[in-house]
């Protein structure tokens, strides 16, 4: 039984050596490698943080819709947690 999910990925703008499109493509491939079926990918742009937590002044926001089984969230979180260019990641199940 597949469920629909939405993720908000915040990329560390200080750590981006490659283009954002290349980075988002790699993230998509990592998610597909864990069994997710990607849907729409929206580039929300770069935004500055009101404070500089952990020395990061801003990030590039990407919203990714995907589907998969109930265990897919934990698999994707654990895989993307290893990527040092990802500053934060949020997930939500959509109806």
Secondary structure as UniProt FT lines:
FT   STRAND          3..12
FT   TURN            13..14
FT   HELIX           20..33
FT   TURN            34..35
FT   STRAND          37..48
FT   HELIX           53..55
FT   STRAND          58..68
FT   TURN            70..71
FT   HELIX           72..80
FT   TURN            81..82
FT   TURN            84..85
FT   STRAND          86..94
//
